[in-house]
Amino acid sequence: MIDPSPKRLLSVQAVTVKRLLSVEEAATYLGLSPRTIYNGVAPGSKNPFPVKAKRIGKLVRFDIRDLDKFCDGLTGDGGNGESQE
């Protein structure tokens, strides 16, 4: 369970210093809920997270460069190839 107390809140500035980010840090970096990422990296997920996680023992980490590549590849067209106007 994620602790919602202020001491657990992360700023994007603090996150960008490290190369490998935890699920919570990656969620903050991307502006997503940690639950979204946890659901996507779970074994057998029907909707896998598009960025491959690095596993170090039981730890799940994301390379910030992979997250940036994912963001750079987003089109902003809602996934249908048409521009939003």
C-alpha positions in Angstrom: 0.0 0.0 0.0 1.3 3.4 -0.9 1.7 5.9 2.0 -0.1 9.1 1.0 1.6 11.2 3.7 3.5 14.4 2.6 6.9 12.7 3.3 6.2 10.3 0.4 5.2 12.9 -2.1 7.9 13.3 -4.8 8.8 16.3 -6.9 9.8 15.9 -10.5 13.1 17.7 -9.7 14.0 15.1 -7.1 13.1 12.3 -9.5 15.2 13.5 -12.5 18.6 13.1 -10.7 18.5 9.3 -10.8 18.7 7.1 -13.9 16.6 4.1 -12.5 13.3 5.2 -11.0 10.9 3.3 -8.7 7.3 2.8 -9.8 6.3 5.7 -7.7 9.0 8.0 -9.1 8.2 6.9 -12.7 4.5 7.6 -12.0 5.4 11.1 -10.8 7.7 11.7 -13.7 5.0 10.7 -16.2 2.1 12.2 -14.3 0.4 8.9 -13.8 -1.0 7.0 -10.9 1.4 4.4 -9.5 -1.5 1.9 -9.6 -1.6 2.3 -13.4 2.1 1.3 -13.7 1.7 -1.6 -11.1 -1.2 -2.9 -13.1 0.8 -2.8 -16.3 3.9 -4.5 -15.0 2.0 -7.3 -13.3 2.7 -10.8 -14.7 0.0 -11.7 -17.2 -1.4 -8.1 -17.5 -4.0 -7.7 -20.2 -2.9 -4.1 -20.7 0.9 -4.2 -20.3 2.7 -1.0 -19.6 4.5 0.2 -22.8 7.9 0.7 -21.1 9.8 -2.4 -20.2 10.6 -2.5 -16.5 14.0 -3.5 -15.1 13.8 -6.1 -12.3 16.5 -6.2 -9.7 15.5 -9.0 -7.4 12.0 -8.1 -6.3 12.5 -4.4 -7.1 10.9 -2.9 -10.2 12.7 0.0 -11.8 12.4 2.1 -15.0 15.3 3.6 -16.9 14.5 7.3 -17.3 15.9 7.2 -20.8 13.3 4.6 -21.7 10.6 6.8 -20.2 11.8 9.7 -22.2 11.8 7.7 -25.5 8.2 6.6 -24.7 7.1 10.2 -24.2 8.9 11.3 -27.3 7.0 8.7 -29.3 3.6 9.9 -28.2 1.8 11.5 -31.1 -0.9 13.5 -29.3 -3.5 12.3 -31.8 -5.4 10.0 -29.4 -4.0 6.9 -31.1 -6.0 7.2 -34.3 -3.5 9.0 -36.5 -5.7 12.1 -36.9 -4.7 15.5 -35.5 -6.8 16.9 -32.7 -8.3 20.3 -33.6 
